[in-house]
Amino acid sequence: MMVLYSGTTCPYSHRSRFVLFEKGMDFEIRDVDLYNKPEDISVMNPYGQVPILVERDLILYESNIINEYIDERFPHPQLMPGDPVDRARVRLFLFNFEKELFAHVNILESRSTRINEKSLDKARNYIRDRLNQLAPIFVKNKYMLGDGFSILDVTIAPLLWRLEYYGIDLGKNAAPLLKYAERIFSRPAYIEALTPSEKVMRK
């Protein structure tokens, strides 16, 4: 059985929880206290971060790698395109998301005292502007790639869920994006992914 070590407030863990519930498979989630991580986390991931996926002798970390593995291991419903060219394009989108959105999410999530309010505001503005650029896609598209739900939707969903928490107001022009977000948030798998598991790992 797959075991996912996950932080309940971690947006990257949130992605992998979402994928697991979308697949409807058997798995176990072990919630990790992000303020008091067990020593096992650094043993499994030298960067000391979650999520971490363990299946028998396989240990994976980094949410995009974990999610692609789950999608290939359990291909129904398929979240990555079947065509190699389309898969490459999706991976490029994922790379851009990390560089253009989640690099700034990391600043907002950081507990470092060296990050001041000016840096936080700059990160919020970057995210706001980039999301507003994406908004027109959803005038016609139900999901990121059209009518089909995909790994791109999984990846961006935790950010959209946390906009208010991060203090990001997209404005009226982002209405199509916000309606898209509501479609994602109403998916049963998404609702389940938000629910903390009963088992919390501590030292």
DAFEN-V173941 format. One record per residue. N is the residue number from 1. OMEGA is omega in whole degrees, 0 to 359 (NA if undefined). NEAR is the number of other C-alpha atoms within 12 Angstrom. Layout:
# DAFEN-V173941
((N,OMEGA,NEAR) (N,OMEGA,NEAR))
This chain:
# DAFEN-V173941
((1,176,15) (2,175,27) (3,178,29) (4,173,46) (5,195,47) (6,171,44) (7,186,38) (8,180,34) (9,183,27) (10,181,34) (11,181,35) (12,173,39) (13,180,40) (14,178,44) (15,186,45) (16,174,50) (17,180,50) (18,180,44) (19,181,50) (20,180,42) (21,176,32) (22,182,34) (23,179,28) (24,185,22) (25,177,22) (26,178,16) (27,177,23) (28,174,26) (29,176,36) (30,182,30) (31,182,35) (32,174,33) (33,185,26) (34,179,27) (35,182,17) (36,186,18) (37,175,24) (38,182,25) (39,181,19) (40,183,22) (41,180,33) (42,176,18) (43,182,17) (44,180,24) (45,183,23) (46,178,16) (47,176,16) (48,184,24) (49,170,32) (50,9,42) (51,172,41) (52,178,43) (53,179,38) (54,174,28) (55,186,21) (56,182,10) (57,182,11) (58,174,17) (59,180,25) (60,170,32) (61,188,33) (62,192,31) (63,181,35) (64,177,36) (65,178,25) (66,185,36) (67,176,41) (68,178,33) (69,179,28) (70,182,38) (71,179,30) (72,181,20) (73,180,20) (74,192,22) (75,180,21) (76,352,20) (77,183,23) (78,182,24) (79,174,35) (80,179,36) (81,179,25) (82,183,18) (83,182,11) (84,180,11) (85,179,12) (86,177,16) (87,179,21) (88,179,15) (89,178,19) (90,179,27) (91,176,24) (92,175,17) (93,181,25) (94,178,29) (95,179,20) (96,177,18) (97,182,29) (98,183,25) (99,190,17) (100,181,26) (101,191,35) (102,171,31) (103,178,23) (104,172,29) (105,180,36) (106,177,25) (107,180,26) (108,180,34) (109,186,24) (110,176,20) (111,183,13) (112,178,13) (113,181,12) (114,180,11) (115,183,18) (116,184,15) (117,178,15) (118,178,13) (119,179,20) (120,179,27) (121,178,21) (122,178,22) (123,179,29) (124,182,34) (125,177,25) (126,181,27) (127,180,36) (128,183,32) (129,181,22) (130,179,26) (131,177,35) (132,175,26) (133,180,20) (134,188,28) (135,182,29) (136,178,22) (137,189,23) (138,170,28) (139,180,19) (140,185,16) (141,173,21) (142,178,25) (143,187,32) (144,181,33) (145,182,25) (146,182,16) (147,185,15) (148,176,19) (149,187,26) (150,179,37) (151,178,42) (152,179,36) (153,177,40) (154,188,45) (155,185,43) (156,185,42) (157,181,43) (158,176,36) (159,180,41) (160,180,38) (161,187,33) (162,185,25) (163,181,26) (164,179,14) (165,180,16) (166,180,27) (167,182,22) (168,177,29) (169,186,24) (170,180,27) (171,187,16) (172,183,12) (173,182,20) (174,183,26) (175,178,22) (176,178,27) (177,181,35) (178,175,31) (179,174,24) (180,179,34) (181,179,30) (182,177,21) (183,179,27) (184,185,34) (185,181,26) (186,178,17) (187,181,22) (188,180,19) (189,181,25) (190,179,31) (191,178,23) (192,182,24) (193,180,39) (194,185,32) (195,178,21) (196,175,24) (197,184,22) (198,184,12) (199,179,19) (200,178,22) (201,175,24) (202,178,18) (203,NA,13))
